[in-house]
């Protein structure tokens, strides 16, 4: 049996841009992607702590070290610059593997940078 399990989380990042006229997705700083074990094109759930909105989209790789968190296309209507988000990736895995799996969790600073 396979189950879908929480795999990766970027906890409490700040929206830096919302671009309604882009095709769609979320652009995320490549440093954050690496730290959270997320990849370009991966499906993620976005949770907006400011307004309770939840949505699903895919990742576009943003400039490394930029701190960029940009909601694109229709998703741009569901955020405001400065909103705090949680970005969650999931994976399908065997039930037994899922019991012991350890997810990647990233806690960026107020500028969306990796805290070391």
N, C-alpha and C positions, 0 to 999 in steps of 0.2 A: 504494500500500500504506500502511496506517496501522499504527503501532505504539504501544504504551502506554509512556510515558516518565515518569520522575521529574520532577515539576513544582515541588513545594514541600516544604520541610522545616522543622520546628521542632525543633531539635536540643537534647536534654537539658533538658526541662522537668520540674518536680517535680509529682507528683500532690498536689493540695490537698484533694481530697474524692473519696469513692466512695459513690454513692447507689444501693443495690441496688433500692430501691422506685420508681425512676423508670422511665419507659417504655423508655429506651435511648439510646445515643449517647455522645458526649463533648462536654462544655461547655468552650469555650476562650475566654479573654479576647479581646475584640474587637481590642485593640491587636496581639496576636500574630497574629490572623487577617489583619489588614490588612498587616502586615509580611511575612507569608509568602504573600500572594496566595491565601488560602483563603477560602471562603464558607460561610455557613450551608447545611446540607443536603448539602454535598460529601462524597463517600466518601473516607475516609482509612484508612491502615494505621497501627496503633499497635504500636510495638515497646517492650517493657518491658526495660530494661537490667538490672534487678534479678533477674528470674526467667526471662528468655528468651521469655516469652509474646509471641505475635503475634496480632493480631486486626484485623478490619475493622469499621468502623462509620461513622456520619455525624456531621457537626458541628452543634452548637447554639451560637449566639452567646452568649458570657458577658459579664458586665458589664465595660465598658472600664476598664482600669487596675486591675482586681482581682487579676490574676495567676492567676485561676481555671483549673485543669485538673481537671475532674471527670468520672470515668467513671461512666456511668449504666447501670441495668438489669443484665443478665447480665454485662456487661463489668466491673462493679464487683467481681466475684469474682476477676478476673484481675490485680488491682493491690492495693497497700497505700498508704495515704497516706504520702507521702515517696518513693515509687518514682520513678525517673528514666525518662522516656519519650522516644522519638523519634516524631514525628508526621509522616507522609509522605503527600503528595497526588500523584496521577498524572494524566496527560492523554493522550488519544489525539491523535496528530498524524501528518502526512505524514512518511514516512521521511527525506526530504531536510531538512525543517524540523527534525526531531529531531536531526540531526547537529550543528546549530549553536545549538540552543535553550539558553538560560542559565536555570537554575532559580533560584527565590527560596529562600535559606537563611537562617534566623534562629537566632542564638545567644543566647538569653535569659540573664539573670543568675540567681543562686541563688534569687531571689524571683519568677521568671518574668516579669521586666520586660525590655523592649527595651533593649539596651546601645547607647548612642549614642556 
